[in-house]
Amino acid sequence: MVSKCSFHKNGVSLPNLQTLYVVPRQVLKAKWLPNFPNLRKLGISYVTEPIIEVLSNEAPVSNKLENLRLWNILGDSEVNLTKLNLSRYEILRKLHLQIYMKRLPEHGKLPPNLIKLTLVCTFLDEDPLVTLKELPKLRILKLGFKSYKGRKMVCSGGSNKFPQLEVLEIVMLSLNELVVEVDAMPRLNKLRYDFIRVLTIPKRILNITIARRKGNF
């Protein structure tokens, strides 16, 4: 359900609104977010520190939120997402982050039941697999253009690392090497990648269909 919305300087309240995508720069005031308690899909194209703070409050802006997209269309302004805490969004299944952030939040601050995660233009300094392998229900992970600045990714540990991951896509990165230890990613059945020179992965993954592709996904 998509409702039309008019924003006023005194705020807005649309308790039945289920889908909200905000594109114009700075049109959304952070303090308005709790006025949409039935949101299922939320997309914000100009993310600010106050928006991060409201999303991270002890009370979720919506207990029904299933899909969240956060991006900065300018692509060059850093927001401190280490303060982002989405752990209270228990039914949030899909998360898309396209923000210059350099570091991921700790895995305990990510949605506990997250199924799909997409990272684009995050410019991470640290290997994202170190944090993301701890997400117990993640099934689809897409690492796109400039999501990570490093040259090597490693998924270490046993079968409790990425225990539910089925699809891994790594494209448009300056990655030289991908390492997946023997027991990690036990359910992986699809690996898509490009421009990775060295793959050190278990035979069970070599035996699945590996699709190489170029360009954005």
N, C-alpha and C positions, 0 to 999 in steps of 0.2 A: 504494500500500500504506500503510495507516494502522495504526500499532501503538499499543497502550495503554502508558501510561507512568506510573510512580510516581516522584515526586521525593523524595529523601531528603537529609538535611543533608550526607551524605558524597558526594553527587553521583550521577550516573546514567550508564550506558553502554548505548546501544541502537544497535549498529552497523548494523542492518538497517532502521532507521526511515527512511521516505521522505517522510512528511508530518507536519509539526508546526505546530499553531496554538496559541499560548499566549495565553489571554484574561485569567485572573485577575491582578490587579496584583502585580508583583514575585514571581511564582511561579517565574520562570526565572532561574537564576544564569548570568551571562555565561560563567563558566569551564566550564559544561557543554556549550556549543555545539560544541566540537571532538569531543565524544563521539558525535556523530551524523554520521559521515563519508559516509553514503549519502543524505542529505537531498536531495530534489528540490524540495519546496515548504516554505517557512518563513514563518510569519506571527507577528509579535510585537506585542502590543497595548499594551505599556508599555515603551517604549524608553529605556534609560539610557545614560550615557556609557560605562560599562564594556562594554555590549553593542556599541556603535559601535566601540570599540577592538578587540574580539575579531573582529568582522566584517571589520575593516580590516587584520588581521594579514597578514604576508607569506604565510603558509599559509592558504588558504581553509578555512572550517569544513567545507565539502563541495565537492569538485570537480564534483559532479553537480547542484548547485543550479541550477534553471531558473526558479523563481518565488519572488520575495521581496516580502513585504508588511510594512511598518513603519509603525506608527501609535501615537499616544498618545490613548487614549480620553478623557482629561481635556481635551485640546485646548488647554491654556493653559500648558504647561511647555515651555520652549525647550530643545532639545538641539543641541549644536554639531555639525551634520552636515557642516560644512566639513572635518572630520577624517575623514569617511567615505570609504573607498577601496575600491571594488568592482571595480577594474580587473583583478583576478586571477581573477574569476569569469567564465571564458571562455564558458560555455554558459548563463549567466543571460540569459533572454529577456524576462521580464516583471518590472517593478518598480513597486510601488505605495507612494508616500510620503504619509502623512497626519500630518505632524508640524509643529509650529510651529518653523520653522527660519530664515526670513528670507533665507538665501543658499544657493544650490545649491553642491555641490562642483564643482570644475573638471571640464570634460568628460573630461579624461584620467583622472579617478578614477571615472568611471562605467563600467558593464560594456561592454566593447568590441563585443559582439554583441547589444546590447539591441534588441529589436524593439518592445516596447510599454511606454510609460511613462505612469503616472497620477499627477497631483499634486492633492491636496485639502487645504485648510486649512494650507498651508505658509506663507502670509503673506509671500511673497517681496517684497523691496524692489526688486530688480533684474529687468529684463525677462528671463524664462527663455529666450526664443528665442535670446538672445545666446550662451548656453552650449550649449543643446540642438541648435542647427543644425549643430554639429560632429559629432554622432553619426552615423557612416556607415551604419548599418543600421536605424535607427529607422523603423518603418512606421506606428505608431499613437501619437499624442500626445493625451492628454486632460488638459485644464487645467480643474479643477472649482472648486467653491465656495471662495472666498477663497484660492486658490492664489497670486494675485499682487495686490499692492495698488496698482500703478500704473494709469495711465489710457491708456497707449499701448504697443503691441507692434510691433516692427519685425523683419522677417526680411530682412536685407540680404545682398548677395553673389551669386555666380553659382550655377551648377547643382550645385556641390559643397556647397551648404548645404542640409541636409535632403535629400540625394540620393535616399533611398528612401522618404521620407514619403508615405503614401497617404491617411491619415485624420488630420484635425485637428479636435478638439472643444474649444470654448471656451465655457463656460457659467457663469452665476452669478458673474460678475466685474463690477467697476465700470469696465469698459473703454469708452473713447470712440472709440478708433481702432485699426485693425489695418492694417499696411502690409506687403505682400509684394512685394519687388522682382522685376523681370521674369523673371529666370532662376532664382530660388530655388524650392525645392519642385517640381522638374520632374515628379514622378510623382504629385502630389496629385490625388486623384479624388473626395474627399469632404470638405466643410467644413461643420461644424455649429457654430452660434453663436447667442447671443442678446444683446440689449442692447448691441450695438456700433453706434454712430451713424455712423461713417465707415469705409468699406472702401476701401482703395487697393490693389487687387490686379490681377494681369495678366488679360487677356481670356480666356486659356485656363482660368483658374479661375472666372471669371464664367460660362463656358459649361458648367461642370459643375453637377450638382444641388447647390444650397445649401439645406440643411435648417435651418430655424430651430426651436428648441425652447426651452421654458422648464422650469425645475426641474432636478433632479439627473440625471446620466446614470448 
